[in-house]
Amino acid sequence: MGLGKWIGGIVGFMAMGPLGALAGYALGSMLDKASEQQNGYADEPQQGGDAGNRGRRNSFLFSMLVMASYVIRADGRIMHSEMEFVRQFLRRNFGEDAVQEGEQILLNLFEQRKQMDKGNPQAFRQTIHECGAQMADNLSYGERLQLLDFLVQIARSDQNVCEAEIEALREVAQAMRLSAQEVDSMLNLRGDSLEDAYKVLEVSPTATDEEVRKAYRRLALMHHPDKVAALGDDVRKAAEEKFQSINNAKERVYKARGMR
C-alpha cells in the first residue's frame, strides 16, 4: 500500500487538534493527491470494522512520525541512521513508494519546527506536549507503549542514545501519560546483563521475589501483543518481539534468584 492511501485514510482523532494542524502543514499538496487516491480506495467493498481499524492505524503511524521528528532532532542533528530506520520501517509496512513521501513528511515537520521556533523557541516543544495529550486521550495504554517503543528504536539506531535523546524520550512519554521509568525499561530491552534485566522489569535488585513476580505480571499484561492487534500485523509483530524481550529479562532474574 502506497503512502498516498495511508494519508488519505487518516480519520478519527487526527482530524482536529494539534495533530490535525501539523498534518495540514506536513502533508501539504500530498494530502490533496492522497484524497483523490482515497476516493477510489473507499469505493472498494469493505467491512466497517476494517475501515475503522485502518483509520486508527493510520492515525497511530502519523503520530509516530510527529514524535519521531522531535526525538530525531533532540541532539540538534538529523542522523542518517535514524532517518534510515524510518525509511526501512515505511518500506516494510507500505512499500517502496512510501519511502520518499514519508521522508518528506519528516522533513516538512523539521521545517515547521524551525519556523515555529523563530518566533518562540518553545513553540514546537509545546505543540509536542499538546500532541501527546491528544494521543493519550485517543490511544490505548498498550498502543502508546508500542509507539514509545518505536521511538526508542529510532533513538538506538545509531548505537548511541545520548542524554538529549533520553530526555526527549522521557518528555514525549510523559506527554502521552507514560512514565520515564517505562523509557528506561525499553532502553534496556536488548541488554543481556542481569542489571539490564532488572531495569526491564522496572524493579531494583533489592526487590523481594514477590515484588519481582508482581512487576513481571504487570508488564506482561501491559505489553501483551493483543493490545495492539487493531494496528496491523507489523505493529503486532513488533509488540511480540518486545514481549519476548520482557520474558527473557524475567527468565534471567528468576534464574539468578532461583525462582520458578
C-alpha positions as CSV (number, residue, x, y, z in Angstrom):
1,M,0.0,0.0,0.0
2,G,1.4,3.4,-1.0
3,L,1.6,6.2,1.5
4,G,-0.9,8.2,-0.5
5,K,-3.7,5.8,0.5
6,W,-2.3,5.8,4.1
7,I,-2.5,9.6,4.2
8,G,-5.9,9.7,2.7
9,G,-7.1,7.2,5.3
10,I,-6.3,9.4,8.3
11,V,-9.5,9.8,10.3
12,G,-10.8,10.0,13.8
13,F,-8.8,11.7,16.4
14,M,-6.3,13.0,13.7
15,A,-9.0,15.2,12.2
16,M,-8.7,18.0,14.7
17,G,-6.4,19.3,17.5
18,P,-2.6,19.9,17.3
19,L,-2.1,16.7,15.3
20,G,-4.5,17.7,12.7
21,A,-2.8,21.1,12.4
22,L,0.6,19.5,12.0
23,A,-0.8,17.1,9.4
24,G,-2.2,20.1,7.4
25,Y,1.3,21.6,7.2
26,A,3.3,18.4,6.9
27,L,1.3,16.8,4.2
28,G,0.6,19.9,2.1
29,S,-0.1,19.2,-1.5
30,M,0.4,15.5,-0.8
31,L,-2.9,15.5,1.1
32,D,-4.9,16.6,-1.9
33,K,-3.3,13.9,-4.1
34,A,-3.9,11.3,-1.4
35,S,-7.5,12.3,-1.1
36,E,-8.1,11.6,-4.7
37,Q,-6.5,8.2,-4.3
38,Q,-8.5,7.6,-1.2
39,N,-11.8,8.3,-3.0
40,G,-11.0,5.3,-5.3
41,Y,-10.0,3.3,-2.4
42,A,-13.2,4.0,-0.5
43,D,-15.2,2.5,-3.4
44,E,-13.8,-0.9,-2.7
45,P,-16.1,-3.2,-0.7
46,Q,-15.0,-3.1,3.0
47,Q,-16.3,-4.1,6.3
48,G,-17.0,-1.2,8.7
49,G,-14.6,-2.6,11.3
50,D,-11.8,-2.8,8.8
51,A,-12.2,0.8,7.8
52,G,-12.2,1.9,11.4
53,N,-9.1,-0.1,12.2
54,R,-7.3,1.3,9.1
55,G,-8.1,4.8,10.2
56,R,-6.8,4.1,13.7
57,R,-3.7,2.5,12.4
58,N,-3.0,5.5,10.0
59,S,-3.5,8.0,12.8
60,F,-1.1,5.9,15.0
61,L,1.6,5.9,12.3
62,F,1.3,9.7,11.6
63,S,1.5,10.3,15.4
64,M,4.7,8.2,15.4
65,L,6.2,10.4,12.7
66,V,5.3,13.6,14.6
67,M,7.0,12.3,17.8
68,A,9.9,10.9,15.8
69,S,10.6,14.4,14.4
70,Y,11.1,15.6,17.9
71,V,13.3,12.8,19.1
72,I,15.5,12.7,16.0
73,R,16.3,16.5,16.4
74,A,16.8,16.3,20.1
75,D,20.6,16.5,19.8
76,G,20.4,19.2,17.2
77,R,21.3,16.8,14.4
78,I,19.5,14.6,11.9
79,M,21.4,11.4,11.8
80,H,21.5,9.3,8.7
81,S,21.0,6.1,10.7
82,E,17.8,7.4,12.3
83,M,16.3,8.5,9.0
84,E,17.3,5.2,7.5
85,F,15.5,3.3,10.3
86,V,12.3,5.3,9.4
87,R,12.8,4.5,5.7
88,Q,13.1,0.8,6.4
89,F,10.0,0.9,8.6
90,L,8.0,2.6,5.8
91,R,9.4,0.2,3.2
92,R,8.5,-2.8,5.2
93,N,5.0,-1.7,6.0
94,F,3.9,0.4,3.0
95,G,6.2,-0.5,0.1
96,E,8.9,1.4,-1.8
97,D,6.6,4.1,-3.0
98,A,6.0,5.2,0.6
99,V,9.6,5.9,1.5
100,Q,10.2,9.2,-0.3
101,E,6.8,10.6,0.8
102,G,7.3,9.5,4.4
103,E,10.7,11.1,4.4
104,Q,9.3,14.3,3.0
105,I,6.7,14.4,5.8
106,L,9.5,14.3,8.3
107,L,11.5,17.0,6.5
108,N,8.4,19.1,6.5
109,L,8.0,18.6,10.2
110,F,11.6,19.6,10.7
111,E,11.0,22.8,8.7
112,Q,7.8,23.5,10.6
113,R,9.7,23.3,13.9
114,K,12.3,25.7,12.5
115,Q,9.6,28.2,11.5
116,M,7.7,27.9,14.8
117,D,10.9,28.3,16.9
118,K,11.8,31.5,15.2
119,G,9.0,33.3,16.9
120,N,9.1,31.3,20.1
121,P,11.9,28.8,20.9
122,Q,9.4,26.7,22.9
123,A,6.6,26.7,20.4
124,F,7.2,23.3,18.8
125,R,8.0,21.7,22.2
126,Q,4.7,23.0,23.4
127,T,3.0,21.6,20.4
128,I,4.6,18.2,21.0
129,H,3.2,18.3,24.6
130,E,-0.3,19.1,23.2
131,C,0.0,16.3,20.6
132,G,1.0,13.9,23.4
133,A,-2.1,14.8,25.4
134,Q,-4.3,14.2,22.3
135,M,-2.7,10.8,21.8
136,A,-3.2,10.0,25.5
137,D,-6.9,10.8,25.1
138,N,-7.4,8.7,22.0
139,L,-4.9,5.8,22.1
140,S,-5.0,2.9,24.5
141,Y,-2.2,2.4,27.0
142,G,-0.8,-0.5,25.0
143,E,-0.8,1.5,21.8
144,R,1.0,4.4,23.5
145,L,3.6,1.9,24.8
146,Q,4.2,0.5,21.4
147,L,4.5,4.0,19.9
148,L,7.1,4.8,22.6
149,D,8.9,1.5,21.7
150,F,9.3,2.6,18.1
151,L,10.7,5.9,19.2
152,V,13.2,4.2,21.4
153,Q,14.3,2.0,18.5
154,I,14.8,5.1,16.3
155,A,17.0,6.7,19.0
156,R,19.0,3.5,19.3
157,S,19.5,3.0,15.6
158,D,22.9,4.8,15.6
159,Q,24.1,2.6,18.5
160,N,24.4,5.7,20.8
161,V,21.5,7.1,22.7
162,C,22.7,10.5,24.0
163,E,21.4,12.2,27.1
164,A,19.4,14.7,25.0
165,E,17.6,11.9,23.2
166,I,16.8,10.2,26.5
167,E,15.4,13.4,27.9
168,A,13.3,13.8,24.7
169,L,12.0,10.3,25.0
170,R,11.1,10.9,28.7
171,E,9.4,14.1,27.7
172,V,7.4,12.5,25.0
173,A,6.5,9.6,27.3
174,Q,5.2,11.9,30.0
175,A,3.3,14.0,27.4
176,M,1.5,10.7,26.4
177,R,0.9,10.0,30.1
178,L,3.5,7.3,30.3
179,S,6.4,7.3,32.8
180,A,10.1,8.0,32.5
181,Q,10.7,4.5,34.0
182,E,9.0,2.9,31.0
183,V,11.5,4.7,28.8
184,D,14.4,3.3,30.9
185,S,12.8,-0.2,30.7
186,M,12.6,-0.1,26.9
187,L,16.2,1.2,26.5
188,N,17.4,-1.9,28.3
189,L,15.3,-4.5,26.4
190,R,18.2,-5.7,24.3
191,G,20.7,-5.8,27.1
192,D,21.9,-9.2,28.3
193,S,23.2,-8.4,31.7
194,L,21.3,-9.1,35.0
195,E,21.4,-5.3,35.7
196,D,19.6,-4.7,32.4
197,A,17.0,-7.4,33.2
198,Y,16.1,-5.6,36.5
199,K,15.7,-2.3,34.6
200,V,13.4,-4.0,32.0
201,L,11.2,-5.3,34.8
202,E,11.3,-1.8,36.5
203,V,12.4,-3.2,39.8
204,S,15.5,-2.9,42.0
205,P,17.9,-5.8,42.6
206,T,16.8,-5.4,46.3
207,A,13.2,-6.1,45.5
208,T,11.6,-9.2,47.1
209,D,10.7,-12.2,45.0
210,E,7.0,-11.3,45.3
211,E,7.7,-7.8,44.1
212,V,9.6,-9.2,41.1
213,R,6.7,-11.5,40.2
214,K,4.2,-8.7,40.5
215,A,6.3,-6.4,38.3
216,Y,6.6,-9.1,35.6
217,R,2.8,-9.8,35.7
218,R,2.1,-6.1,35.3
219,L,4.5,-5.7,32.4
220,A,3.2,-8.8,30.7
221,L,-0.3,-7.6,30.9
222,M,0.5,-4.0,29.6
223,H,2.7,-5.2,26.7
224,H,0.7,-8.1,25.5
225,P,0.6,-8.1,21.7
226,D,-3.2,-8.4,21.7
227,K,-3.3,-4.8,23.0
228,V,-2.2,-3.5,19.6
229,A,-3.9,-6.1,17.3
230,A,-6.1,-3.4,15.7
231,L,-3.0,-1.5,14.4
232,G,-2.0,-4.2,11.9
233,D,0.2,-7.3,11.7
234,D,3.5,-5.4,11.5
235,V,2.8,-3.4,14.8
236,R,1.7,-6.6,16.4
237,K,4.9,-8.4,15.4
238,A,7.0,-5.6,16.9
239,A,4.9,-6.0,20.1
240,E,5.6,-9.7,20.1
241,E,9.3,-9.1,19.9
242,K,9.1,-6.7,22.8
243,F,7.0,-9.1,24.8
244,Q,9.6,-11.8,24.2
245,S,12.4,-9.5,25.4
246,I,10.4,-8.9,28.6
247,N,10.1,-12.7,29.1
248,N,13.8,-13.1,28.5
249,A,14.6,-10.5,31.2
250,K,12.2,-12.3,33.6
251,E,14.0,-15.6,33.0
252,R,17.4,-14.0,33.7
253,V,16.1,-12.5,37.0
254,Y,14.2,-15.7,38.0
255,K,17.3,-17.9,37.3
256,A,19.6,-15.6,39.3
257,R,17.2,-15.8,42.2
258,G,16.4,-19.5,42.0
259,M,12.8,-18.6,41.4
260,R,10.2,-20.6,39.4
